[in-house]
Amino acid sequence: MPRRPLLAGNWKMHLTISEAKKLASSIAQSAADVQDRDVMISPPFTALAAVAETLSDTNIILAGQNASWAAQGAFTGDISPLMLKDAGCSMAILGHSERRHIFGESNDMINKRVQSCLSTDLVPILCIGETLEEREAENTFRVLDKQVRLGLKDVSLKTGNEIIVAYEPVWAIGTGKTASADQAQEVHAFVRNLLEDIFEKNIATEIRILYGGSVNAENVDVLMAQKDVDGALVGGAALKTESFDRIIHFQS
Ligand code: PGA
């Protein structure tokens, strides 16, 4: 079975509830003709329930931008996987570089979040990526190996559809600098091999690996044409209907 492409919009800390509903409904209109691919959006927590209602007759997937490792309790500021499901989510973005670098999230914390999502039937999107300094020092593969192995520590899967990995080089996020198609494919193939080492080969083959970092209407086709690029995690260009419309209608 070929992997089903996933085009995902990470709205980060943007939009009020009414703005989010408006954007979600115009994305739903653009995505109405899309059948052979999945479309996901990840609004801020405050807008999730309202956007879920807007999307109720559509196939658009809703995701949280993070998820706690606990089901409930004294964790001020955190949102549990159960709460995300209750608000209409079926996925959660974990270990985004902004969480790692601005908020100091460690591989260990991210691993606990991955496990709590899996035990709540919420599909984790594990984000990994090297900084410019790490790439220039030729440490890219070492960093990614660590992020993948520690992020997926003690994780067992029945199928590869239970989890998604997103490769987002930190130097490409929000900078307008995208990895070239060759650079993306090289890393995605490396991650695929790593997943084969961690899980059984048939499971690793099913896991979708998204590329993220300045994906836009102009570069999406060439990135999606790469063998191991199974989708895109999009920030800035996901906040505008025209560019996200082009992204979800990528041609390869
Ligand atoms: P960007 O963000 O598309 O604005 O670079 C991507 C992301 O952070 O997921």
Boltz pocket constraint, residues with backbone or C-beta under 6 A from the ligand:
constraints:
  - pocket:
      binder: B
      contacts: [[A, 10], [A, 168], [A, 172], [A, 173], [A, 174], [A, 175], [A, 176], [A, 212], [A, 213], [A, 214], [A, 215], [A, 233], [A, 234], [A, 235], [A, 236], [A, 237]]
      max_distance: 6.0
